[in-house]
Amino acid sequence: MQSSNPVLGKAFNQPGTALSQNSYQELEKAYQAPAASSIRTGRMTIEDVVAKTGFLFGLLVIVGAFAWSANLGMGTAMIGFIGAFVLAMVISFSKTVKPALVVAYAALQGLAIGTISHFYEGAYPGIVSQAVIGTIAAFAGVLFMYRSGRLRATPKFTRTLIGAAIGYFILAFVSLIASFFGVGQGYGFYGVSGLGLLLAVAGVAIASFFLVLDFDQVEKGVAAGVPEKESWRAAFGLMVTIVWLYLEVLRLLSILRNDR
């Protein structure tokens, strides 16, 4: 059999080079072999990201449960949030992935989340379980829409979402400063009457849509064959968005229950 492919020419253009029985057996073994894992290829897989995300959230829950039971106070929550924010900046702008910092970030977030969740639960019994269910529902809904192709991180979608996030944080900052001067009444982080509810709804929506960007980055990373270590960065990104989403759902529920 003649071949015009220069790469295959040496193998296919010589007489008597039909595949032998041994070659067929080797091909059959290759097809029947299990898919190569990240350990064999050194590349990131979806399974790596899922496993590391699960590990990080397991650590967050353990530390959060300790903070909840110890009732450490809101000062501890601020320490956790500030420490997590500093680590998030370091991780985000670091060229190399440092798993130890990602693990430390999850622990600090657990400290903050456990403390603030205990605070909200004391004010509104049952609100934490509602916030957890709401967060899971939002995550599952966005994941389904992304997998079905109804939501995609197109350039226009990304620009619009980032613009909305910038506007959201500016309004949130203005609202927070205004609350310090007694402008409006409310419960939670933002005290301007009426604006707090609007910001909470917008926060839940924006945080939910940011999951689309996270899913897209994971998918692109796997397709590009990035190193397996990058799965830590991907898991970190998912954790940041999910924690943000949980806090927004928690705040929205507190505003709705406070207005009853």
Beta strands, then each sheet from edge to edge (+ up, - down):
end
